């Protein structure tokens, strides 16, 4: 049983191939195109995965997409209708891509790959949950997924048992921990969907002096870890910006311009939103423990890449053990989609539990021997120095 998973047309496009429940290969398109966060159809990554599997397109039993495009389009249209007549600029920016590309994903897959077999699509957060649970070493566990948004869902609590993955609770758009963190990323002058790690890295240099302000004015944090955003401070519903003028007023001036000097304000804002996020993740994890009764937790979603919050959660001993998908963001959903199709749709049994590293150390992409590297240098006329370090 051979399944290809695909993630594309938003950011961090990727492909993964799974054979009889075993992960054969997975790679992001950016590794081949050299374009950071490449959102395009991952044709090069797909070619690599097929080569590693020793397979052709015709050998695939299914191709699986990492979200439900029609449901995501429904959220987009419903949001624009809710904020109309504002949002025209954002509408004109988004609609051409949806009408020409995203709504026709199955057709694009079929025509680009010249594939006439089964094409499936899985809900975004179910793919995240699958990417977290199936490679884990456990027969049963709680699952927590947190990101910006996938269809209408922005976070979920799930339960995995054997080859079954179910989502039990969810947080819905526009309330989102991921979008909240991205809003601060944007305001501090970093790029959304790639600069969040910079904000996390900046946090230790500041003090969480704005934490109470976030709680009081920007976001209400509930006992189950869900948040309710005060949308007066955000612009992502109707503009191509994350934050509003009211947000800027609250923090004493306009957003930092990218590449400009980082001030004490940005350091303290980073520390504050990091502290808030840690509180939210901790609360959500405690709720997941209560809802599922499980002692082990699997995590995925872009916010699960916040290793500082993860480390704090581990030290709090909410769960006995935690397993986090290394490719927790949307790239990892190519893998999650493939695994979900294998175990949930095709009925392939999971491999025997207990193996700690079903991800092969995350060495699932292309590798290059010393000879290949040297040949590349010679063929391109690049100067190089070859060192014999006694390593083969």
C-alpha positions in Angstrom: 0.0 0.0 0.0 1.6 3.2 -1.2 0.3 6.7 -0.4 1.6 10.1 -1.3 0.8 13.1 0.9 1.0 16.7 -0.3 1.0 20.1 1.4 1.1 23.2 -0.8 -0.4 26.6 -2.0 0.0 28.3 1.4 3.5 28.1 2.7 6.1 25.4 3.3 5.0 23.0 0.6 6.1 19.5 1.1 5.6 15.9 0.0 5.8 12.6 1.9 5.4 8.9 0.9 4.3 6.1 3.2 4.5 2.4 2.3 2.5 -0.2 4.4 2.5 2.2 7.3 6.3 3.0 7.2 7.6 6.4 6.4 9.8 6.1 3.3 10.6 9.7 2.5 9.5 13.3 3.2 10.9 16.7 2.0 10.0 20.3 1.6 10.0 21.9 -1.8 12.2 24.7 -0.6 15.1 22.2 -0.4 15.0 21.8 -4.1 13.8 25.3 -5.3 16.0 27.1 -2.8 13.1 29.4 -2.2 12.5 29.8 1.5 9.0 28.7 2.5 8.2 27.8 -1.1 4.3 27.5 -1.4 4.2 26.1 -4.9 3.2 22.6 -6.0 5.9 20.3 -4.6 6.8 18.6 -7.9 10.5 18.2 -7.0 9.8 16.9 -3.5 7.3 14.4 -5.0 9.8 13.2 -7.5 12.4 12.7 -4.8 9.9 10.8 -2.6 8.9 8.5 -5.5 12.6 7.8 -6.3 13.3 6.9 -2.7 10.3 4.5 -2.7 11.4 3.0 -6.0 7.9 3.8 -7.4 6.1 5.5 -10.2 3.0 7.7 -10.1 1.0 4.7 -11.4 2.0 2.6 -8.4 0.3 5.0 -5.9 -2.9 3.7 -4.2 -3.8 7.2 -3.2 -2.7 10.8 -3.2 -3.8 12.9 -0.2 -4.1 16.7 0.2 -3.5 18.2 3.7 -6.7 20.2 4.0 -10.3 20.7 2.7 -10.0 23.6 0.2 -13.8 24.1 0.0 -14.1 24.5 3.8 -11.1 27.0 3.9 -12.8 28.9 1.0 -16.0 29.0 3.0 -14.2 30.5 6.0 -12.6 33.1 3.7 -15.9 34.1 2.0 -17.8 34.1 5.3 -15.2 36.4 6.8 -15.3 38.9 3.9 -19.1 39.0 4.1 -19.0 39.6 7.8 -16.6 42.6 7.5 -18.0 44.1 4.2 -17.8 46.7 2.8 -14.3 46.7 4.3 -11.8 44.2 3.1 -11.8 44.9 -0.6 -8.1 45.0 -0.9 -7.6 41.7 0.9 -10.4 40.2 -1.2 -8.8 41.3 -4.5 -5.5 39.9 -3.3 -6.9 36.5 -2.2 -9.6 35.6 -4.7 -7.5 35.2 -7.9 -5.3 32.6 -6.2 -8.4 30.7 -4.9 -10.4 30.8 -8.1 -7.4 29.9 -10.4 -5.6 27.5 -8.1 -6.6 26.4 -4.6 -10.2 25.4 -5.4 -9.0 23.2 -8.2 -6.4 21.3 -6.2 -7.7 17.8 -7.1 -7.6 18.7 -10.8 -4.1 20.2 -10.5 -2.8 17.1 -8.7 -4.4 14.8 -11.4 -3.1 16.9 -14.4 0.3 17.7 -13.0 1.1 14.2 -11.9 -0.8 12.5 -14.8 -2.5 10.5 -12.1 -5.8 8.7 -12.5 -6.1 7.0 -9.1 -7.7 7.9 -5.8 -7.4 11.5 -4.6 -8.3 12.3 -1.0 -8.3 15.3 1.2 -8.2 15.4 5.0 -9.1 18.2 7.5 -6.1 20.3 8.3 -6.0 19.6 12.1 -6.8 16.0 11.7 -3.6 15.8 9.5 -1.7 17.6 12.2 -3.0 15.1 14.8 -2.1 12.1 12.6 1.4 13.5 12.0 1.8 13.6 15.8 0.2 10.4 16.9 1.1 7.8 14.3 4.9 8.2 14.4 4.8 8.3 18.2 5.9 5.1 20.2 2.5 4.8 21.9 -0.6 2.7 21.4 -2.8 5.4 23.0 -2.3 9.1 23.8 -3.9 12.5 24.0 -3.2 14.8 21.0 -2.9 18.6 21.0 -2.7 20.6 17.8 -2.3 24.4 17.8 -1.7 26.8 14.8 -3.0 29.9 13.0 -5.9 28.3 11.3 -6.8 25.3 9.2 -10.3 25.5 7.7 -12.3 26.8 10.6 -10.2 25.2 13.3 -7.3 26.9 15.1 -6.5 24.4 17.8 -7.8 20.9 18.8 -7.7 18.3 21.5 -7.8 14.7 20.2 -7.3 11.1 21.1 -5.3 8.5 19.4 -5.7 4.7 19.9 -4.2 2.1 17.6 -4.9 3.3 14.1 -7.8 5.6 15.1 -7.4 9.3 15.5 -10.3 11.5 16.7 -10.6 15.2 17.4 -12.7 15.8 20.6 -12.6 19.6 21.1 -11.6 22.5 18.9 -11.1 26.3 19.0 -12.5 28.1 16.0 -11.4 31.1 13.8 -10.9 34.0 14.4 -9.9 33.1 17.9 -6.4 31.7 17.6 -3.3 31.4 19.7 -1.2 31.1 16.5 -2.7 34.2 14.9 -2.2 36.1 18.2 1.5 35.2 18.2 1.8 36.1 14.5 0.2 39.5 15.2 3.0 40.3 17.7 5.5 38.8 15.2 4.2 41.3 12.6 4.1 44.2 14.9 7.7 43.6 16.0 8.9 43.8 12.4 9.3 40.1 11.5 7.6 38.1 8.7 4.5 36.2 9.5 4.7 32.4 9.0 8.5 32.4 9.2 9.6 35.1 11.8 7.8 33.6 14.8 11.0 31.8 15.8 12.8 35.1 15.9 10.2 36.5 18.3 10.6 33.4 20.5 14.3 34.0 20.4 13.9 37.7 21.3 11.7 37.0 24.3 14.5 36.2 26.8 16.0 39.6 26.3 12.9 41.3 27.6 10.5 41.3 30.6 6.8 40.4 30.3 5.7 43.9 31.3 2.8 43.8 28.9 1.4 40.4 30.0 -1.4 41.9 32.1 -2.2 44.3 29.3 -2.7 41.4 26.9 -5.0 39.6 29.3 -7.0 42.8 30.1 -7.3 44.3 26.6 -6.3 41.9 23.8 -7.2 38.3 24.6 -9.2 36.5 27.2 -7.7 33.2 28.3 -10.2 30.5 29.4 -9.5 27.6 31.7 -9.4 25.1 28.8 -6.6 27.1 27.1 -8.8 28.6 24.4 -8.7 32.4 23.8 -11.2 35.0 22.8 -9.5 37.8 20.8 -10.6 41.4 21.1 -10.9 41.9 17.3 -10.7 45.7 17.7 -6.9 45.3 18.0 -6.5 43.2 14.9 -6.8 43.8 11.1 -6.3 40.3 9.6 -10.1 40.0 8.9 -10.3 42.8 6.5 -6.8 44.0 5.6 -3.4 42.7 4.5 -2.1 43.6 8.0 -2.2 41.8 11.3 -2.8 44.6 13.8 -5.0 47.7 13.9 -4.2 51.3 14.8 -5.7 50.6 18.2 -3.0 48.0 18.7 -0.3 50.5 17.9 -1.8 53.1 20.2 -1.9 50.5 23.0 1.8 49.8 22.6 2.9 53.4 22.3 3.5 53.8 18.5 3.6 52.2 15.1 4.9 48.7 14.3 8.7 48.3 14.0 9.9 48.5 10.5 11.6 45.3 9.3 15.4 45.4 9.6 15.3 48.5 11.8 16.9 48.6 15.2 15.1 46.4 17.8 14.2 48.5 20.9 13.3 47.6 24.5 9.6 47.7 23.5 10.0 44.9 21.1 12.0 42.8 23.6 9.3 43.3 26.3 6.5 42.6 23.8 8.2 39.3 22.8 8.6 38.3 26.4 5.0 39.1 27.1 3.3 37.2 24.2 5.7 34.3 24.9 4.5 34.2 28.5 0.9 34.4 27.4 1.4 31.5 24.9 3.1 29.4 27.6 0.1 29.9 29.8 -2.3 29.0 27.0 -0.5 25.9 26.0 -0.2 24.8 29.7 -4.0 25.3 30.2 -4.9 23.5 27.0 -2.6 20.6 27.9 -4.2 20.3 31.3 -7.6 20.3 29.7 -6.5 17.6 27.2 -5.4 15.5 30.2 -8.8 16.0 31.8 -10.8 15.3 28.6 -8.9 12.2 27.5 -7.6 10.8 30.8 -4.4 9.9 29.0 -0.9 10.2 30.6 1.0 10.7 27.4 0.7 13.6 24.9 1.4 14.1 21.2 1.7 17.6 19.7 1.7 19.2 16.3 0.7 22.4 14.6 2.8 25.5 14.0 2.6 26.6 17.6 4.1 23.2 18.7 7.3 24.5 17.2 7.6 26.9 20.2 10.2 24.8 21.9 10.4 27.1 24.9 6.7 26.6 25.7 7.1 22.9 25.1 10.0 22.7 27.5 8.0 24.5 30.2 5.1 22.1 29.6 7.4 19.1 30.0 8.8 20.5 33.3 5.3 21.0 34.7 4.7 17.3 34.5 1.1 17.7 33.2 1.8 14.5 31.3 4.2 11.7 32.0 5.7 12.0 28.6 5.4 14.2 25.4 6.1 13.4 21.8 6.3 16.3 19.4 6.3 16.0 15.6 9.6 17.5 14.4 7.9 18.9 11.3 5.1 20.3 13.4 4.1 23.0 10.9 2.2 22.7 7.6 5.1 20.8 5.9 4.5 18.0 8.3 0.9 17.8 7.3 2.0 16.1 4.0 3.2 13.3 6.2 0.1 13.5 8.5 -2.2 13.3 5.5 -0.4 10.2 4.1 -0.4 8.4 7.4 -4.1 9.2 8.0 -5.0 7.8 4.6 -2.9 4.7 5.2 -4.3 3.9 8.7 -7.7 5.6 8.6 -8.9 5.1 4.9 -6.9 2.0 3.6 -7.0 0.2 7.0 -3.3 -0.5 7.2 -2.3 -1.5 10.7 0.3 0.6 12.6 3.7 -1.0 13.1 4.3 -2.4 16.6 4.4 0.3 19.2 7.4 1.0 21.4 9.8 2.2 18.7 10.9 5.7 19.8 12.1 6.9 16.3 9.7 6.2 13.5 10.8 9.4 11.9 14.3 8.0 11.2 15.8 10.9 13.1 14.0 13.2 10.6 16.6 12.2 8.0 13.9 11.7 5.5 15.1 14.1 2.8 17.9 13.8 0.2 21.5 13.1 1.2 24.7 13.7 -0.7 27.9 11.6 -0.5 31.3 13.3 -0.4 31.9 12.2 -4.0 28.7 13.9 -5.1 29.6 17.1 -3.3 33.1 17.0 -4.8 31.7 16.4 -8.3 29.4 19.3 -8.0 32.3 21.6 -7.0 34.4 20.5 -9.9 31.6 20.7 -12.5 30.7 24.2 -11.4 34.3 25.5 -11.0 33.9 26.3 -7.3 37.1 26.4 -5.2 37.1 23.9 -2.3 39.3 22.2 0.2 38.8 18.5 1.0 39.6 17.4 4.5 40.1 13.9 5.6 38.7 13.8 9.1 38.7 10.0 9.3 34.9 10.0 9.0 33.3 7.8 6.3 
